[in-house]
């Protein structure tokens, strides 16, 4: 088993900020990116935690990403906000466009925010949780690089194409899910490769298109969609609505743009916000129906998405530290030497 270290939360935050500032990110991008990766780390989502700083920094060092880009928020239509990230990373672009998105959703019942020309390597659940905190239903989706073969195919065409959803609940944490449409997140396979762990069957193909459980072979080959043809179709939907529909790149085009650098994907993101009050003003009936559904899940012994993640968050805050791979901490420290 790989050596780990217990890093106090304030020390981990200082490390994340130092890595970003030392590598060309301004104060606003540093704060927004660090907040997002640290939130994932607190929730024990290590594949989207501080490990992601490596690819984020690489994109800036290679001259692909602009760590000081000022996102341009555009009031595009009655129900549409456009945010041109100007070649920066998505967390700050999302923050800048969020107030206008919320306002449009409350006025019209539904609104969309299209973020374009952004680099993206972070989780989507922090974004939809922000919408749920405003008592809005949230959906977010984005392509990535062409790492995932379509069902029945042998080479990468889709991205991992995550989809996140949040439903606000009265007096308790929202119902939230955030999952890749690939069988597993790319970051998990990368971490498995770093630690010589085998993959589960059905997750990936090698470069010859044969099934593999070798993480390094999978990184050279292609990942597989979850759920066979269903996951493949859902990945196609996300490619289209978070790509050509908003005037941005597909995962394959993002891969071409990268030109072998192996940096963060460059593309767009689509976020939808719905105001429940505009659809069903009777909050009592609406909330009661939703809670009956959630209770029906739990009563059968199943768990709601994010329960494990939130339990990890509570434990992290109680402990005051995060257990982190020691080699990863050393690698991040080298980025500020």
PAMARDO-552315 format. One record per residue (C-alpha): x negated, z, y negated. Coordinates in pm, 1 decimal. Layout:
<nodes>
((X; Z; Y));
...
</nodes>
This chain:
<nodes>
((0.0; 0.0; 0.0));
((-124.8; -83.8; -349.4));
((-251.2; 199.6; -566.4));
((-9.5; 313.5; -835.6));
((-35.9; 522.9; -1150.7));
((218.6; 741.2; -1324.4));
((219.2; 624.1; -1687.0));
((403.2; 834.2; -1950.1));
((674.4; 634.9; -2125.1));
((514.5; 658.3; -2469.1));
((180.8; 545.2; -2328.8));
((343.6; 250.3; -2153.7));
((517.0; 151.7; -2478.3));
((186.3; 168.4; -2666.6));
((24.7; -53.5; -2403.7));
((302.5; -314.6; -2426.8));
((285.9; -318.5; -2807.8));
((-93.5; -339.5; -2805.8));
((-96.3; -632.0; -2561.8));
((146.4; -829.9; -2775.5));
((-6.5; -748.5; -3115.5));
((-359.4; -822.2; -2992.9));
((-247.9; -1162.8; -2869.6));
((-85.2; -1300.2; -3180.7));
((268.2; -1162.4; -3186.4));
((403.9; -1031.6; -3514.5));
((570.0; -692.4; -3546.2));
((927.2; -819.6; -3496.7));
((852.5; -1024.3; -3184.6));
((642.6; -738.6; -3048.5));
((925.3; -489.9; -3088.3));
((1194.3; -718.9; -2943.2));
((988.4; -832.0; -2642.6));
((848.4; -485.8; -2569.7));
((1194.7; -328.9; -2584.5));
((1322.6; -577.9; -2328.4));
((1038.9; -552.4; -2074.8));
((1023.0; -173.7; -2110.0));
((1398.7; -148.9; -2047.6));
((1349.4; -337.3; -1720.7));
((1056.6; -112.4; -1628.0));
((1265.9; 199.5; -1694.8));
((1528.7; 57.9; -1459.1));
((1269.4; -3.8; -1185.2));
((1315.2; -381.8; -1223.6));
((939.9; -433.9; -1199.3));
((961.0; -811.5; -1160.9));
((1101.8; -826.6; -1516.5));
((904.6; -536.6; -1660.1));
((555.2; -519.4; -1807.1));
((435.8; -770.8; -1547.1));
((609.8; -1035.1; -1759.2));
((368.0; -969.4; -2046.3));
((103.9; -1172.4; -1862.0));
((303.3; -1498.1; -1879.7));
((426.4; -1419.2; -2230.5));
((71.5; -1374.8; -2358.1));
((-49.0; -1683.0; -2174.2));
((210.4; -1899.9; -2348.5));
((81.6; -1779.7; -2685.4));
((-288.3; -1805.6; -2594.8));
((-238.0; -2160.9; -2470.0));
((-83.4; -2260.4; -2801.7));
((258.7; -2328.4; -2652.4));
((456.3; -2033.7; -2793.8));
((461.1; -1912.6; -3153.3));
((435.8; -1535.0; -3164.6));
((529.8; -1531.9; -3532.5));
((821.1; -1778.4; -3526.7));
((1114.6; -1695.6; -3753.6));
((1440.0; -1780.1; -3569.5));
((1682.9; -1990.4; -3774.3));
((2045.9; -1874.7; -3736.8));
((2296.7; -2154.1; -3801.4));
((2672.5; -2112.9; -3854.2));
((2743.0; -2429.6; -3657.2));
((3122.2; -2418.6; -3600.5));
((3415.6; -2179.3; -3602.5));
((3326.2; -2043.5; -3258.4));
((2963.2; -2153.9; -3226.4));
((2640.1; -1994.7; -3345.5));
((2319.0; -2188.6; -3304.5));
((1980.7; -2019.4; -3316.3));
((1666.6; -2230.9; -3332.2));
((1396.1; -2001.5; -3192.5));
((1130.5; -2228.8; -3345.6));
((912.4; -2201.9; -3035.5));
((924.5; -1822.4; -3019.9));
((1049.7; -1593.6; -2745.9));
((1419.9; -1538.9; -2686.3));
((1465.4; -1161.6; -2745.4));
((1418.6; -1187.8; -3122.3));
((1630.0; -1504.7; -3143.6));
((1909.7; -1323.8; -2960.4));
((1887.7; -1024.8; -3195.6));
((1901.2; -1243.9; -3505.6));
((2208.1; -1436.9; -3390.6));
((2396.1; -1142.8; -3239.9));
((2580.8; -1020.1; -3552.9));
((2726.1; -1365.4; -3621.3));
((2824.6; -1405.9; -3254.8));
((3007.3; -1071.7; -3258.1));
((3187.0; -1157.3; -3580.6));
((3303.8; -1495.4; -3452.7));
((3423.5; -1346.9; -3122.8));
((3629.4; -1084.6; -3303.7));
((3783.4; -1337.0; -3538.9));
((3860.7; -1606.1; -3283.6));
((3871.5; -1420.7; -2952.2));
((3586.7; -1621.6; -2804.1));
((3252.3; -1746.3; -2934.0));
((2930.5; -1897.2; -2805.6));
((2570.1; -1864.8; -2912.1));
((2329.5; -2142.0; -2819.2));
((1963.4; -2046.8; -2849.6));
((1736.7; -2350.1; -2849.2));
((1360.8; -2408.6; -2833.1));
((1288.6; -2064.4; -2692.3));
((1045.5; -1928.8; -2437.8));
((1212.7; -1700.9; -2186.3));
((1067.0; -1462.6; -1929.4));
((1286.4; -1154.7; -1958.3));
((1604.1; -1018.9; -1799.5));
((1948.3; -1114.2; -1931.6));
((2128.7; -787.1; -1864.2));
((2006.4; -620.3; -2187.8));
((2182.0; -896.2; -2381.2));
((2521.2; -871.0; -2212.4));
((2500.9; -491.0; -2226.6));
((2465.7; -524.9; -2604.5));
((2790.6; -722.5; -2609.5));
((2967.8; -469.7; -2387.2));
((2859.0; -194.4; -2626.2));
((3064.0; -382.6; -2888.6));
((3364.8; -383.2; -2650.4));
((3318.3; -754.4; -2579.4));
((3297.4; -930.5; -2244.4));
((2962.2; -1107.4; -2220.7));
((2816.3; -1395.8; -2021.7));
((2459.0; -1524.3; -2050.5));
((2272.5; -1796.9; -1864.0));
((1950.2; -1990.5; -1888.2));
((1741.6; -2237.8; -1686.3));
((1367.8; -2184.8; -1625.2));
((1103.6; -2404.4; -1454.4));
((1178.9; -2639.2; -1162.8));
((1092.8; -2390.7; -888.5));
((1409.9; -2408.9; -675.0));
((1505.6; -2686.7; -434.7));
((1871.4; -2795.1; -424.3));
((2057.2; -2717.1; -104.8));
((1931.3; -2963.6; 158.4));
((1631.7; -3059.2; -57.4));
((1260.0; -2988.6; -23.6));
((1111.9; -2976.5; -373.7));
((1176.7; -2780.2; -687.7));
((1438.4; -2920.3; -923.4));
((1641.5; -2624.4; -1051.9));
((1519.4; -2314.9; -1223.3));
((1594.2; -1968.9; -1092.2));
((1882.2; -2002.8; -1341.4));
((1998.4; -1644.8; -1390.3));
((2355.4; -1553.3; -1478.1));
((2452.7; -1220.8; -1635.2));
((2797.7; -1073.5; -1697.4));
((2921.2; -752.5; -1861.0));
((3270.4; -599.2; -1874.7));
((3319.6; -301.4; -2109.9));
((3481.4; 8.2; -1959.1));
((3641.4; 294.6; -2150.7));
((3429.5; 609.5; -2170.4));
((3171.1; 492.7; -1918.3));
((2894.4; 242.1; -1861.3));
((3002.3; -123.2; -1841.4));
((3027.5; -326.3; -1525.4));
((2717.8; -549.6; -1533.6));
((2548.9; -793.9; -1303.3));
((2243.2; -1010.6; -1360.6));
((2117.0; -1228.6; -1079.1));
((1915.7; -1541.5; -1022.1));
((2091.6; -1830.4; -852.1));
((1780.1; -1857.7; -636.8));
((1767.4; -1645.3; -320.5));
((1532.2; -1405.0; -500.1));
((1381.3; -1384.9; -847.2));
((1058.3; -1575.9; -904.9));
((892.6; -1260.5; -1032.6));
((963.1; -1081.1; -705.3));
((783.6; -1353.1; -510.5));
((491.3; -1338.3; -754.6));
((465.6; -961.9; -705.2));
((488.3; -1006.3; -327.8));
((201.8; -1255.9; -344.5));
((-11.4; -1014.9; -549.2));
((45.7; -740.0; -292.1));
((33.8; -955.2; 25.8));
((392.2; -882.1; 125.5));
((588.0; -1121.9; 346.1));
((910.6; -1279.4; 220.4));
((1241.9; -1268.6; 398.2));
((1334.3; -1584.0; 592.8));
((1555.4; -1822.0; 396.5));
((1396.0; -1754.2; 59.6));
((1144.0; -2035.3; 30.0));
((976.1; -2352.7; 152.5));
((607.3; -2440.2; 160.2));
((462.4; -2749.4; -9.5));
((551.3; -2960.5; 295.3));
((915.7; -2852.9; 273.2));
((899.9; -2626.6; 578.9));
((1051.2; -2274.7; 573.4));
((795.0; -2004.5; 496.3));
((771.4; -1627.7; 461.4));
((426.7; -1649.8; 298.3));
((464.5; -1564.7; -71.4));
((162.3; -1768.4; -181.3));
((284.5; -2071.5; 13.2));
((625.2; -2028.0; -149.0));
((470.2; -2034.0; -496.2));
((305.5; -2364.9; -407.5));
((626.7; -2499.0; -253.0));
((985.0; -2429.6; -357.6));
((1231.8; -2146.0; -362.4));
((1580.7; -2180.1; -214.6));
((1918.8; -2119.7; -379.2));
((2126.4; -1823.1; -267.6));
((2439.5; -1900.2; -70.2));
((2340.8; -2252.7; 28.1));
((2550.8; -2522.7; -137.4));
((2740.6; -2267.3; -348.2));
((2430.2; -2129.7; -516.1));
((2301.5; -2483.6; -558.9));
((2620.6; -2588.0; -738.5));
((2611.4; -2281.3; -962.5));
((2248.4; -2356.1; -1049.2));
((2357.1; -2709.5; -1144.7));
((2625.9; -2570.4; -1373.8));
((2369.6; -2354.1; -1555.1));
((2126.1; -2645.0; -1584.0));
((2398.1; -2845.8; -1758.7));
((2565.0; -2592.5; -1988.7));
((2243.0; -2416.8; -2093.4));
((2051.9; -2745.3; -2111.5));
((2201.1; -3082.6; -2211.7));
((2527.0; -2929.3; -2337.8));
((2338.8; -2735.3; -2607.2));
((2082.0; -3009.1; -2666.1));
((1797.0; -2845.8; -2480.3));
((1578.4; -2895.9; -2172.6));
((1656.2; -2878.6; -1802.5));
((1423.1; -2680.2; -1578.8));
((1246.4; -2998.4; -1470.4));
((1190.3; -3097.6; -1833.6));
((1062.6; -2746.8; -1908.1));
((814.2; -2783.6; -1621.1));
((690.8; -3113.2; -1766.4));
((656.0; -2955.6; -2111.4));
((441.6; -2681.3; -1958.7));
((196.0; -2948.5; -1838.5));
((35.6; -2725.8; -1577.8));
((-32.8; -2424.3; -1799.8));
((180.8; -2199.8; -1580.9));
((320.8; -2025.0; -1887.6));
((671.7; -1904.4; -1966.9));
((957.4; -2156.7; -1937.2));
((1062.7; -2332.3; -2258.8));
((1429.5; -2427.2; -2288.4));
((1762.0; -2294.0; -2416.6));
((2006.6; -2015.7; -2345.6));
((2384.6; -1996.7; -2370.3));
((2566.2; -1670.3; -2441.5));
((2946.0; -1634.6; -2444.0));
((3134.1; -1343.0; -2599.1));
((3505.5; -1278.5; -2539.9));
((3714.2; -1018.9; -2720.0));
((3957.1; -864.8; -2466.3));
((4192.8; -761.1; -2746.6));
((4255.7; -1126.8; -2831.1));
((4368.3; -1206.1; -2475.7));
((4555.3; -891.8; -2375.5));
((4623.7; -653.9; -2663.5));
((4766.9; -386.9; -2429.4));
((4442.1; -207.1; -2350.1));
((4611.0; 43.5; -2118.9));
((4728.9; -217.6; -1868.4));
((4410.5; -422.4; -1894.2));
((4173.3; -130.6; -1845.6));
((4385.0; 21.1; -1568.6));
((4383.6; -306.5; -1373.2));
((4008.1; -338.8; -1408.6));
((3948.7; 20.8; -1300.8));
((4172.1; -24.1; -994.7));
((3955.3; -319.6; -896.7));
((3632.4; -123.9; -941.4));
((3776.2; 174.1; -753.6));
((3876.1; -57.8; -469.9));
((3516.1; -172.3; -437.4));
((3371.3; 177.5; -433.2));
((3638.8; 320.1; -200.6));
((3526.2; 76.8; 69.4));
((3174.3; 215.3; 58.5));
((3036.9; -69.0; -151.1));
((2850.3; -12.6; -476.5));
((2900.2; -170.7; -813.5));
((2617.5; -385.6; -949.4));
((2369.7; -197.4; -1172.4));
((2447.0; 144.0; -1020.1));
((2103.4; 158.3; -857.5));
((1935.6; 29.2; -1172.5));
((2106.9; 288.1; -1391.9));
((2020.3; 566.4; -1148.3));
((1658.0; 458.4; -1176.4));
((1689.8; 465.7; -1556.5));
((1818.9; 821.4; -1552.6));
((1540.7; 925.3; -1318.0));
((1277.5; 757.3; -1533.9));
((1398.6; 931.6; -1847.8));
((1412.7; 1264.8; -1665.2));
((1059.9; 1218.4; -1527.7));
((916.0; 1088.9; -1854.2));
((694.1; 838.7; -1674.5));
((697.9; 510.7; -1481.7));
((505.0; 450.0; -1161.5));
((314.2; 124.6; -1213.9));
((80.5; -84.2; -1000.8));
((-271.7; 23.0; -1102.2));
((-417.3; -329.1; -1080.4));
((-145.6; -455.4; -1314.9));
((-226.4; -183.3; -1570.1));
((-594.2; -281.2; -1553.8));
((-503.2; -647.9; -1601.8));
((-292.6; -566.5; -1907.3));
((-571.0; -354.0; -2054.4));
((-806.0; -650.4; -2018.5));
((-571.4; -848.9; -2241.3));
((-657.4; -616.1; -2529.3));
((-1033.2; -584.4; -2465.7));
</nodes>
